[in-house]
């Protein structure tokens, strides 16, 4: 049986985890997902701007 990784749940099997613990875990995951999504979106826009700068330079070089 998979053990829950964090120490507060050490040794508890999923059947012994309370609804409250599940809800707390889900809200932590939700916050982490939101943080990851915002990181990804800022990385994506950074990537796009670097890409367009790169393309611009390559155009000038190929003339």
mmCIF file as Biopython writes it, N, C-alpha, C and O atoms, coordinates in Angstrom:
data_model
#
loop_
_atom_site.group_PDB
_atom_site.id
_atom_site.type_symbol
_atom_site.label_atom_id
_atom_site.label_alt_id
_atom_site.label_comp_id
_atom_site.label_asym_id
_atom_site.label_entity_id
_atom_site.label_seq_id
_atom_site.pdbx_PDB_ins_code
_atom_site.Cartn_x
_atom_site.Cartn_y
_atom_site.Cartn_z
_atom_site.occupancy
_atom_site.B_iso_or_equiv
_atom_site.auth_seq_id
_atom_site.auth_asym_id
_atom_site.pdbx_PDB_model_num
ATOM 1   N N  . UNK A ? 1  ? 0.845   -1.202 0.000   1.0 0.0 1  A 1 
ATOM 2   C CA . UNK A ? 1  ? 0.000   0.000  0.000   1.0 0.0 1  A 1 
ATOM 3   C C  . UNK A ? 1  ? 0.875   1.244  0.000   1.0 0.0 1  A 1 
ATOM 4   O O  . UNK A ? 1  ? 1.850   1.328  0.747   1.0 0.0 1  A 1 
ATOM 5   N N  . UNK A ? 2  ? 0.525   2.197  -0.831  1.0 0.0 2  A 1 
ATOM 6   C CA . UNK A ? 2  ? 1.293   3.437  -0.884  1.0 0.0 2  A 1 
ATOM 7   C C  . UNK A ? 2  ? 1.142   4.202  0.416   1.0 0.0 2  A 1 
ATOM 8   O O  . UNK A ? 2  ? 0.028   4.384  0.909   1.0 0.0 2  A 1 
ATOM 9   N N  . UNK A ? 3  ? 2.252   4.648  0.971   1.0 0.0 3  A 1 
ATOM 10  C CA . UNK A ? 3  ? 2.219   5.498  2.166   1.0 0.0 3  A 1 
ATOM 11  C C  . UNK A ? 3  ? 2.117   6.959  1.724   1.0 0.0 3  A 1 
ATOM 12  O O  . UNK A ? 3  ? 2.591   7.324  0.649   1.0 0.0 3  A 1 
ATOM 13  N N  . UNK A ? 4  ? 1.499   7.782  2.557   1.0 0.0 4  A 1 
ATOM 14  C CA . UNK A ? 4  ? 1.447   9.210  2.268   1.0 0.0 4  A 1 
ATOM 15  C C  . UNK A ? 4  ? 2.803   9.798  2.600   1.0 0.0 4  A 1 
ATOM 16  O O  . UNK A ? 4  ? 3.337   9.530  3.676   1.0 0.0 4  A 1 
ATOM 17  N N  . UNK A ? 5  ? 3.379   10.598 1.700   1.0 0.0 5  A 1 
ATOM 18  C CA . UNK A ? 5  ? 4.745   11.054 1.903   1.0 0.0 5  A 1 
ATOM 19  C C  . UNK A ? 5  ? 4.977   11.969 3.112   1.0 0.0 5  A 1 
ATOM 20  O O  . UNK A ? 5  ? 5.989   11.821 3.797   1.0 0.0 5  A 1 
ATOM 21  N N  . UNK A ? 6  ? 4.060   12.916 3.393   1.0 0.0 6  A 1 
ATOM 22  C CA . UNK A ? 6  ? 4.468   13.836 4.457   1.0 0.0 6  A 1 
ATOM 23  C C  . UNK A ? 6  ? 4.279   13.244 5.851   1.0 0.0 6  A 1 
ATOM 24  O O  . UNK A ? 6  ? 3.400   12.412 6.078   1.0 0.0 6  A 1 
ATOM 25  N N  . UNK A ? 7  ? 5.126   13.692 6.777   1.0 0.0 7  A 1 
ATOM 26  C CA . UNK A ? 7  ? 5.304   13.020 8.066   1.0 0.0 7  A 1 
ATOM 27  C C  . UNK A ? 7  ? 4.039   12.956 8.929   1.0 0.0 7  A 1 
ATOM 28  O O  . UNK A ? 7  ? 3.888   12.037 9.734   1.0 0.0 7  A 1 
ATOM 29  N N  . UNK A ? 8  ? 3.131   13.922 8.768   1.0 0.0 8  A 1 
ATOM 30  C CA . UNK A ? 8  ? 1.907   13.907 9.571   1.0 0.0 8  A 1 
ATOM 31  C C  . UNK A ? 8  ? 1.054   12.682 9.272   1.0 0.0 8  A 1 
ATOM 32  O O  . UNK A ? 8  ? 0.248   12.266 10.104  1.0 0.0 8  A 1 
ATOM 33  N N  . UNK A ? 9  ? 1.229   12.106 8.090   1.0 0.0 9  A 1 
ATOM 34  C CA . UNK A ? 9  ? 0.420   10.954 7.702   1.0 0.0 9  A 1 
ATOM 35  C C  . UNK A ? 9  ? 1.234   9.665  7.658   1.0 0.0 9  A 1 
ATOM 36  O O  . UNK A ? 9  ? 0.757   8.643  7.164   1.0 0.0 9  A 1 
ATOM 37  N N  . UNK A ? 10 ? 2.457   9.713  8.171   1.0 0.0 10 A 1 
ATOM 38  C CA . UNK A ? 10 ? 3.350   8.559  8.080   1.0 0.0 10 A 1 
ATOM 39  C C  . UNK A ? 10 ? 2.674   7.287  8.565   1.0 0.0 10 A 1 
ATOM 40  O O  . UNK A ? 10 ? 2.133   7.237  9.670   1.0 0.0 10 A 1 
ATOM 41  N N  . UNK A ? 11 ? 2.713   6.278  7.736   1.0 0.0 11 A 1 
ATOM 42  C CA . UNK A ? 11 ? 2.177   4.986  8.137   1.0 0.0 11 A 1 
ATOM 43  C C  . UNK A ? 11 ? 0.679   4.818  7.949   1.0 0.0 11 A 1 
ATOM 44  O O  . UNK A ? 11 ? 0.160   3.713  8.106   1.0 0.0 11 A 1 
ATOM 45  N N  . UNK A ? 12 ? -0.022  5.889  7.616   1.0 0.0 12 A 1 
ATOM 46  C CA . UNK A ? 12 ? -1.464  5.755  7.381   1.0 0.0 12 A 1 
ATOM 47  C C  . UNK A ? 12 ? -1.685  5.267  5.960   1.0 0.0 12 A 1 
ATOM 48  O O  . UNK A ? 12 ? -1.089  5.787  5.016   1.0 0.0 12 A 1 
ATOM 49  N N  . UNK A ? 13 ? -2.531  4.283  5.815   1.0 0.0 13 A 1 
ATOM 50  C CA . UNK A ? 13 ? -2.900  3.883  4.465   1.0 0.0 13 A 1 
ATOM 51  C C  . UNK A ? 13 ? -4.008  4.822  3.997   1.0 0.0 13 A 1 
ATOM 52  O O  . UNK A ? 13 ? -4.676  5.442  4.825   1.0 0.0 13 A 1 
ATOM 53  N N  . UNK A ? 14 ? -4.216  4.937  2.687   1.0 0.0 14 A 1 
ATOM 54  C CA . UNK A ? 14 ? -5.258  5.842  2.199   1.0 0.0 14 A 1 
ATOM 55  C C  . UNK A ? 14 ? -6.628  5.658  2.862   1.0 0.0 14 A 1 
ATOM 56  O O  . UNK A ? 14 ? -7.367  6.627  3.038   1.0 0.0 14 A 1 
ATOM 57  N N  . UNK A ? 15 ? -6.962  4.425  3.226   1.0 0.0 15 A 1 
ATOM 58  C CA . UNK A ? 15 ? -8.270  4.189  3.861   1.0 0.0 15 A 1 
ATOM 59  C C  . UNK A ? 15 ? -8.386  4.887  5.221   1.0 0.0 15 A 1 
ATOM 60  O O  . UNK A ? 15 ? -9.492  5.176  5.677   1.0 0.0 15 A 1 
ATOM 61  N N  . UNK A ? 16 ? -7.251  5.158  5.865   1.0 0.0 16 A 1 
ATOM 62  C CA . UNK A ? 16 ? -7.287  5.782  7.182   1.0 0.0 16 A 1 
ATOM 63  C C  . UNK A ? 16 ? -7.184  7.306  7.143   1.0 0.0 16 A 1 
ATOM 64  O O  . UNK A ? 16 ? -7.205  7.962  8.185   1.0 0.0 16 A 1 
ATOM 65  N N  . UNK A ? 17 ? -7.073  7.861  5.944   1.0 0.0 17 A 1 
ATOM 66  C CA . UNK A ? 17 ? -6.955  9.307  5.828   1.0 0.0 17 A 1 
ATOM 67  C C  . UNK A ? 17 ? -8.347  9.920  5.927   1.0 0.0 17 A 1 
ATOM 68  O O  . UNK A ? 17 ? -9.282  9.475  5.262   1.0 0.0 17 A 1 
ATOM 69  N N  . UNK A ? 18 ? -8.473  10.951 6.770   1.0 0.0 18 A 1 
ATOM 70  C CA . UNK A ? 18 ? -9.791  11.569 6.941   1.0 0.0 18 A 1 
ATOM 71  C C  . UNK A ? 18 ? -10.129 12.492 5.766   1.0 0.0 18 A 1 
ATOM 72  O O  . UNK A ? 18 ? -9.250  12.953 5.037   1.0 0.0 18 A 1 
ATOM 73  N N  . UNK A ? 19 ? -11.436 12.745 5.607   1.0 0.0 19 A 1 
ATOM 74  C CA . UNK A ? 19 ? -11.875 13.668 4.561   1.0 0.0 19 A 1 
ATOM 75  C C  . UNK A ? 19 ? -11.202 15.025 4.717   1.0 0.0 19 A 1 
ATOM 76  O O  . UNK A ? 19 ? -10.825 15.664 3.735   1.0 0.0 19 A 1 
ATOM 77  N N  . UNK A ? 20 ? -11.057 15.453 5.967   1.0 0.0 20 A 1 
ATOM 78  C CA . UNK A ? 20 ? -10.435 16.744 6.227   1.0 0.0 20 A 1 
ATOM 79  C C  . UNK A ? 20 ? -8.990  16.786 5.724   1.0 0.0 20 A 1 
ATOM 80  O O  . UNK A ? 20 ? -8.558  17.772 5.127   1.0 0.0 20 A 1 
ATOM 81  N N  . UNK A ? 21 ? -8.249  15.698 5.975   1.0 0.0 21 A 1 
ATOM 82  C CA . UNK A ? 21 ? -6.867  15.616 5.491   1.0 0.0 21 A 1 
ATOM 83  C C  . UNK A ? 21 ? -6.826  15.658 3.964   1.0 0.0 21 A 1 
ATOM 84  O O  . UNK A ? 21 ? -5.957  16.295 3.369   1.0 0.0 21 A 1 
ATOM 85  N N  . UNK A ? 22 ? -7.780  14.968 3.347   1.0 0.0 22 A 1 
ATOM 86  C CA . UNK A ? 22 ? -7.849  14.957 1.889   1.0 0.0 22 A 1 
ATOM 87  C C  . UNK A ? 22 ? -8.123  16.372 1.370   1.0 0.0 22 A 1 
ATOM 88  O O  . UNK A ? 22 ? -7.483  16.826 0.421   1.0 0.0 22 A 1 
ATOM 89  N N  . UNK A ? 23 ? -9.069  17.059 1.995   1.0 0.0 23 A 1 
ATOM 90  C CA . UNK A ? 23 ? -9.407  18.421 1.587   1.0 0.0 23 A 1 
ATOM 91  C C  . UNK A ? 23 ? -8.203  19.355 1.745   1.0 0.0 23 A 1 
ATOM 92  O O  . UNK A ? 23 ? -7.928  20.173 0.868   1.0 0.0 23 A 1 
ATOM 93  N N  . UNK A ? 24 ? -7.488  19.228 2.868   1.0 0.0 24 A 1 
ATOM 94  C CA . UNK A ? 24 ? -6.287  20.045 3.074   1.0 0.0 24 A 1 
ATOM 95  C C  . UNK A ? 24 ? -5.245  19.757 1.997   1.0 0.0 24 A 1 
ATOM 96  O O  . UNK A ? 24 ? -4.649  20.672 1.430   1.0 0.0 24 A 1 
ATOM 97  N N  . UNK A ? 25 ? -5.041  18.481 1.730   1.0 0.0 25 A 1 
ATOM 98  C CA . UNK A ? 25 ? -4.078  18.092 0.699   1.0 0.0 25 A 1 
ATOM 99  C C  . UNK A ? 25 ? -4.465  18.628 -0.668  1.0 0.0 25 A 1 
ATOM 100 O O  . UNK A ? 25 ? -3.615  19.095 -1.426  1.0 0.0 25 A 1 
ATOM 101 N N  . UNK A ? 26 ? -5.753  18.556 -0.977  1.0 0.0 26 A 1 
ATOM 102 C CA . UNK A ? 26 ? -6.225  19.033 -2.275  1.0 0.0 26 A 1 
ATOM 103 C C  . UNK A ? 26 ? -6.057  20.546 -2.389  1.0 0.0 26 A 1 
ATOM 104 O O  . UNK A ? 26 ? -5.717  21.050 -3.460  1.0 0.0 26 A 1 
ATOM 105 N N  . UNK A ? 27 ? -6.290  21.271 -1.306  1.0 0.0 27 A 1 
ATOM 106 C CA . UNK A ? 27 ? -6.136  22.723 -1.415  1.0 0.0 27 A 1 
ATOM 107 C C  . UNK A ? 27 ? -4.666  23.113 -1.544  1.0 0.0 27 A 1 
ATOM 108 O O  . UNK A ? 27 ? -4.342  24.085 -2.226  1.0 0.0 27 A 1 
ATOM 109 N N  . UNK A ? 28 ? -3.771  22.364 -0.894  1.0 0.0 28 A 1 
ATOM 110 C CA . UNK A ? 28 ? -2.332  22.593 -1.108  1.0 0.0 28 A 1 
ATOM 111 C C  . UNK A ? 28 ? -1.968  22.329 -2.560  1.0 0.0 28 A 1 
ATOM 112 O O  . UNK A ? 28 ? -1.247  23.109 -3.182  1.0 0.0 28 A 1 
ATOM 113 N N  . UNK A ? 29 ? -2.472  21.223 -3.096  1.0 0.0 29 A 1 
ATOM 114 C CA . UNK A ? 29 ? -2.190  20.880 -4.497  1.0 0.0 29 A 1 
ATOM 115 C C  . UNK A ? 29 ? -2.736  21.953 -5.427  1.0 0.0 29 A 1 
ATOM 116 O O  . UNK A ? 29 ? -2.091  22.328 -6.406  1.0 0.0 29 A 1 
ATOM 117 N N  . UNK A ? 30 ? -3.919  22.440 -5.115  1.0 0.0 30 A 1 
ATOM 118 C CA . UNK A ? 30 ? -4.546  23.464 -5.930  1.0 0.0 30 A 1 
ATOM 119 C C  . UNK A ? 30 ? -3.687  24.730 -5.979  1.0 0.0 30 A 1 
ATOM 120 O O  . UNK A ? 30 ? -3.505  25.325 -7.042  1.0 0.0 30 A 1 
ATOM 121 N N  . UNK A ? 31 ? -3.163  25.133 -4.822  1.0 0.0 31 A 1 
ATOM 122 C CA . UNK A ? 31 ? -2.284  26.302 -4.775  1.0 0.0 31 A 1 
ATOM 123 C C  . UNK A ? 31 ? -1.008  26.069 -5.584  1.0 0.0 31 A 1 
ATOM 124 O O  . UNK A ? 31 ? -0.544  26.952 -6.306  1.0 0.0 31 A 1 
ATOM 125 N N  . UNK A ? 32 ? -0.453  24.872 -5.451  1.0 0.0 32 A 1 
ATOM 126 C CA . UNK A ? 32 ? 0.761   24.553 -6.210  1.0 0.0 32 A 1 
ATOM 127 C C  . UNK A ? 32 ? 0.504   24.557 -7.709  1.0 0.0 32 A 1 
ATOM 128 O O  . UNK A ? 32 ? 1.326   25.033 -8.492  1.0 0.0 32 A 1 
ATOM 129 N N  . UNK A ? 33 ? -0.662  24.014 -8.102  1.0 0.0 33 A 1 
ATOM 130 C CA . UNK A ? 33 ? -1.033  24.030 -9.523  1.0 0.0 33 A 1 
ATOM 131 C C  . UNK A ? 33 ? -1.145  25.457 -10.041 1.0 0.0 33 A 1 
ATOM 132 O O  . UNK A ? 33 ? -0.637  25.771 -11.118 1.0 0.0 33 A 1 
ATOM 133 N N  . UNK A ? 34 ? -1.810  26.323 -9.277  1.0 0.0 34 A 1 
ATOM 134 C CA . UNK A ? 34 ? -1.957  27.717 -9.692  1.0 0.0 34 A 1 
ATOM 135 C C  . UNK A ? 34 ? -0.602  28.383 -9.840  1.0 0.0 34 A 1 
ATOM 136 O O  . UNK A ? 34 ? -0.369  29.114 -10.803 1.0 0.0 34 A 1 
ATOM 137 N N  . UNK A ? 35 ? 0.299   28.133 -8.890  1.0 0.0 35 A 1 
ATOM 138 C CA . UNK A ? 35 ? 1.642   28.708 -8.954  1.0 0.0 35 A 1 
ATOM 139 C C  . UNK A ? 35 ? 2.390   28.209 -10.188 1.0 0.0 35 A 1 
ATOM 140 O O  . UNK A ? 35 ? 3.051   28.981 -10.883 1.0 0.0 35 A 1 
ATOM 141 N N  . UNK A ? 36 ? 2.275   26.902 -10.450 1.0 0.0 36 A 1 
ATOM 142 C CA . UNK A ? 36 ? 2.937   26.333 -11.623 1.0 0.0 36 A 1 
ATOM 143 C C  . UNK A ? 36 ? 2.373   26.919 -12.907 1.0 0.0 36 A 1 
ATOM 144 O O  . UNK A ? 36 ? 3.120   27.259 -13.824 1.0 0.0 36 A 1 
ATOM 145 N N  . UNK A ? 37 ? 1.046   27.035 -12.969 1.0 0.0 37 A 1 
ATOM 146 C CA . UNK A ? 37 ? 0.417   27.596 -14.161 1.0 0.0 37 A 1 
ATOM 147 C C  . UNK A ? 37 ? 0.880   29.020 -14.410 1.0 0.0 37 A 1 
ATOM 148 O O  . UNK A ? 37 ? 1.122   29.403 -15.555 1.0 0.0 37 A 1 
ATOM 149 N N  . UNK A ? 38 ? 1.008   29.811 -13.345 1.0 0.0 38 A 1 
ATOM 150 C CA . UNK A ? 38 ? 1.439   31.190 -13.551 1.0 0.0 38 A 1 
ATOM 151 C C  . UNK A ? 38 ? 2.914   31.249 -13.945 1.0 0.0 38 A 1 
ATOM 152 O O  . UNK A ? 38 ? 3.305   32.089 -14.755 1.0 0.0 38 A 1 
ATOM 153 N N  . UNK A ? 39 ? 3.737   30.359 -13.378 1.0 0.0 39 A 1 
ATOM 154 C CA . UNK A ? 39 ? 5.136   30.279 -13.805 1.0 0.0 39 A 1 
ATOM 155 C C  . UNK A ? 39 ? 5.230   29.914 -15.276 1.0 0.0 39 A 1 
ATOM 156 O O  . UNK A ? 39 ? 5.979   30.529 -16.035 1.0 0.0 39 A 1 
ATOM 157 N N  . UNK A ? 40 ? 4.457   28.901 -15.672 1.0 0.0 40 A 1 
ATOM 158 C CA . UNK A ? 40 ? 4.478   28.449 -17.063 1.0 0.0 40 A 1 
ATOM 159 C C  . UNK A ? 40 ? 4.039   29.582 -17.984 1.0 0.0 40 A 1 
ATOM 160 O O  . UNK A ? 40 ? 4.630   29.783 -19.045 1.0 0.0 40 A 1 
ATOM 161 N N  . UNK A ? 41 ? 3.022   30.313 -17.592 1.0 0.0 41 A 1 
ATOM 162 C CA . UNK A ? 41 ? 2.547   31.357 -18.489 1.0 0.0 41 A 1 
ATOM 163 C C  . UNK A ? 41 ? 3.563   32.503 -18.595 1.0 0.0 41 A 1 
ATOM 164 O O  . UNK A ? 41 ? 3.715   33.089 -19.667 1.0 0.0 41 A 1 
ATOM 165 N N  . UNK A ? 42 ? 4.256   32.826 -17.501 1.0 0.0 42 A 1 
ATOM 166 C CA . UNK A ? 42 ? 5.267   33.877 -17.632 1.0 0.0 42 A 1 
ATOM 167 C C  . UNK A ? 42 ? 6.488   33.381 -18.404 1.0 0.0 42 A 1 
ATOM 168 O O  . UNK A ? 42 ? 7.095   34.140 -19.159 1.0 0.0 42 A 1 
ATOM 169 N N  . UNK A ? 43 ? 6.850   32.106 -18.217 1.0 0.0 43 A 1 
ATOM 170 C CA . UNK A ? 43 ? 7.938   31.535 -19.018 1.0 0.0 43 A 1 
ATOM 171 C C  . UNK A ? 43 ? 7.587   31.516 -20.498 1.0 0.0 43 A 1 
ATOM 172 O O  . UNK A ? 43 ? 8.433   31.789 -21.349 1.0 0.0 43 A 1 
ATOM 173 N N  . UNK A ? 44 ? 6.330   31.193 -20.799 1.0 0.0 44 A 1 
ATOM 174 C CA . UNK A ? 44 ? 5.883   31.154 -22.183 1.0 0.0 44 A 1 
ATOM 175 C C  . UNK A ? 44 ? 5.985   32.529 -22.826 1.0 0.0 44 A 1 
ATOM 176 O O  . UNK A ? 44 ? 6.441   32.646 -23.964 1.0 0.0 44 A 1 
ATOM 177 N N  . UNK A ? 45 ? 5.569   33.566 -22.116 1.0 0.0 45 A 1 
ATOM 178 C CA . UNK A ? 45 ? 5.661   34.893 -22.721 1.0 0.0 45 A 1 
ATOM 179 C C  . UNK A ? 45 ? 7.114   35.351 -22.843 1.0 0.0 45 A 1 
ATOM 180 O O  . UNK A ? 45 ? 7.471   36.035 -23.803 1.0 0.0 45 A 1 
ATOM 181 N N  . UNK A ? 46 ? 7.944   34.981 -21.884 1.0 0.0 46 A 1 
ATOM 182 C CA . UNK A ? 46 ? 9.367   35.282 -21.984 1.0 0.0 46 A 1 
ATOM 183 C C  . UNK A ? 46 ? 9.970   34.568 -23.198 1.0 0.0 46 A 1 
ATOM 184 O O  . UNK A ? 46 ? 10.738  35.145 -23.968 1.0 0.0 46 A 1 
ATOM 185 N N  . UNK A ? 47 ? 9.598   33.298 -23.340 1.0 0.0 47 A 1 
ATOM 186 C CA . UNK A ? 47 ? 10.067  32.502 -24.474 1.0 0.0 47 A 1 
ATOM 187 C C  . UNK A ? 47 ? 9.671   33.149 -25.802 1.0 0.0 47 A 1 
ATOM 188 O O  . UNK A ? 47 ? 10.484  33.235 -26.722 1.0 0.0 47 A 1 
ATOM 189 N N  . UNK A ? 48 ? 8.431   33.600 -25.895 1.0 0.0 48 A 1 
ATOM 190 C CA . UNK A ? 48 ? 7.958   34.235 -27.128 1.0 0.0 48 A 1 
ATOM 191 C C  . UNK A ? 48 ? 8.752   35.504 -27.438 1.0 0.0 48 A 1 
ATOM 192 O O  . UNK A ? 48 ? 9.090   35.757 -28.595 1.0 0.0 48 A 1 
ATOM 193 N N  . UNK A ? 49 ? 9.052   36.303 -26.407 1.0 0.0 49 A 1 
ATOM 194 C CA . UNK A ? 49 ? 9.777   37.539 -26.677 1.0 0.0 49 A 1 
ATOM 195 C C  . UNK A ? 49 ? 11.229  37.253 -27.067 1.0 0.0 49 A 1 
ATOM 196 O O  . UNK A ? 49 ? 11.777  37.917 -27.948 1.0 0.0 49 A 1 
ATOM 197 N N  . UNK A ? 50 ? 11.853  36.269 -26.415 1.0 0.0 50 A 1 
ATOM 198 C CA . UNK A ? 50 ? 13.211  35.880 -26.806 1.0 0.0 50 A 1 
ATOM 199 C C  . UNK A ? 50 ? 13.215  35.337 -28.231 1.0 0.0 50 A 1 
ATOM 200 O O  . UNK A ? 50 ? 14.106  35.647 -29.021 1.0 0.0 50 A 1 
ATOM 201 N N  . UNK A ? 51 ? 12.208  34.524 -28.551 1.0 0.0 51 A 1 
ATOM 202 C CA . UNK A ? 51 ? 12.089  33.956 -29.889 1.0 0.0 51 A 1 
ATOM 203 C C  . UNK A ? 51 ? 11.958  35.059 -30.946 1.0 0.0 51 A 1 
ATOM 204 O O  . UNK A ? 51 ? 12.590  34.985 -32.000 1.0 0.0 51 A 1 
ATOM 205 N N  . UNK A ? 52 ? 11.149  36.068 -30.669 1.0 0.0 52 A 1 
ATOM 206 C CA . UNK A ? 52 ? 10.978  37.108 -31.683 1.0 0.0 52 A 1 
ATOM 207 C C  . UNK A ? 52 ? 12.242  37.973 -31.809 1.0 0.0 52 A 1 
ATOM 208 O O  . UNK A ? 52 ? 12.583  38.409 -32.908 1.0 0.0 52 A 1 
ATOM 209 N N  . UNK A ? 53 ? 12.933  38.219 -30.698 1.0 0.0 53 A 1 
ATOM 210 C CA . UNK A ? 53 ? 14.219  38.920 -30.781 1.0 0.0 53 A 1 
ATOM 211 C C  . UNK A ? 53 ? 15.201  38.126 -31.629 1.0 0.0 53 A 1 
ATOM 212 O O  . UNK A ? 53 ? 15.882  38.676 -32.494 1.0 0.0 53 A 1 
ATOM 213 N N  . UNK A ? 54 ? 15.263  36.829 -31.370 1.0 0.0 54 A 1 
ATOM 214 C CA . UNK A ? 54 ? 16.148  35.938 -32.111 1.0 0.0 54 A 1 
ATOM 215 C C  . UNK A ? 54 ? 15.837  35.974 -33.607 1.0 0.0 54 A 1 
ATOM 216 O O  . UNK A ? 54 ? 16.732  36.113 -34.441 1.0 0.0 54 A 1 
ATOM 217 N N  . UNK A ? 55 ? 14.547  35.845 -33.926 1.0 0.0 55 A 1 
ATOM 218 C CA . UNK A ? 55 ? 14.127  35.866 -35.322 1.0 0.0 55 A 1 
ATOM 219 C C  . UNK A ? 55 ? 14.508  37.180 -35.996 1.0 0.0 55 A 1 
ATOM 220 O O  . UNK A ? 55 ? 14.947  37.198 -37.146 1.0 0.0 55 A 1 
ATOM 221 N N  . UNK A ? 56 ? 14.334  38.270 -35.269 1.0 0.0 56 A 1 
ATOM 222 C CA . UNK A ? 56 ? 14.676  39.596 -35.770 1.0 0.0 56 A 1 
ATOM 223 C C  . UNK A ? 56 ? 16.169  39.671 -36.123 1.0 0.0 56 A 1 
ATOM 224 O O  . UNK A ? 56 ? 16.537  40.133 -37.203 1.0 0.0 56 A 1 
ATOM 225 N N  . UNK A ? 57 ? 17.008  39.216 -35.208 1.0 0.0 57 A 1 
ATOM 226 C CA . UNK A ? 57 ? 18.459  39.223 -35.435 1.0 0.0 57 A 1 
ATOM 227 C C  . UNK A ? 57 ? 18.830  38.329 -36.616 1.0 0.0 57 A 1 
ATOM 228 O O  . UNK A ? 57 ? 19.665  38.699 -37.442 1.0 0.0 57 A 1 
ATOM 229 N N  . UNK A ? 58 ? 18.209  37.156 -36.693 1.0 0.0 58 A 1 
ATOM 230 C CA . UNK A ? 58 ? 18.499  36.238 -37.789 1.0 0.0 58 A 1 
ATOM 231 C C  . UNK A ? 58 ? 18.114  36.854 -39.140 1.0 0.0 58 A 1 
ATOM 232 O O  . UNK A ? 58 ? 18.821  36.669 -40.130 1.0 0.0 58 A 1 
ATOM 233 N N  . UNK A ? 59 ? 16.992  37.585 -39.179 1.0 0.0 59 A 1 
ATOM 234 C CA . UNK A ? 59 ? 16.579  38.262 -40.404 1.0 0.0 59 A 1 
ATOM 235 C C  . UNK A ? 59 ? 17.640  39.267 -40.847 1.0 0.0 59 A 1 
ATOM 236 O O  . UNK A ? 59 ? 18.014  39.324 -42.018 1.0 0.0 59 A 1 
ATOM 237 N N  . UNK A ? 60 ? 18.118  40.066 -39.875 1.0 0.0 60 A 1 
ATOM 238 C CA . UNK A ? 60 ? 19.136  41.067 -40.206 1.0 0.0 60 A 1 
ATOM 239 C C  . UNK A ? 60 ? 20.411  40.410 -40.698 1.0 0.0 60 A 1 
ATOM 240 O O  . UNK A ? 60 ? 21.038  40.884 -41.646 1.0 0.0 60 A 1 
ATOM 241 N N  . UNK A ? 61 ? 20.795  39.313 -40.050 1.0 0.0 61 A 1 
ATOM 242 C CA . UNK A ? 61 ? 22.031  38.625 -40.427 1.0 0.0 61 A 1 
ATOM 243 C C  . UNK A ? 61 ? 21.940  38.016 -41.820 1.0 0.0 61 A 1 
ATOM 244 O O  . UNK A ? 61 ? 22.941  37.948 -42.533 1.0 0.0 61 A 1 
ATOM 245 N N  . UNK A ? 62 ? 20.763  37.578 -42.209 1.0 0.0 62 A 1 
ATOM 246 C CA . UNK A ? 62 ? 20.635  36.894 -43.491 1.0 0.0 62 A 1 
ATOM 247 C C  . UNK A ? 62 ? 20.539  37.860 -44.680 1.0 0.0 62 A 1 
ATOM 248 O O  . UNK A ? 62 ? 20.576  37.434 -45.835 1.0 0.0 62 A 1 
ATOM 249 N N  . UNK A ? 63 ? 20.416  39.152 -44.392 1.0 0.0 63 A 1 
ATOM 250 C CA . UNK A ? 63 ? 20.341  40.135 -45.494 1.0 0.0 63 A 1 
ATOM 251 C C  . UNK A ? 63 ? 21.695  40.328 -46.154 1.0 0.0 63 A 1 
ATOM 252 O O  . UNK A ? 63 ? 21.818  41.113 -47.094 1.0 0.0 63 A 1 
#
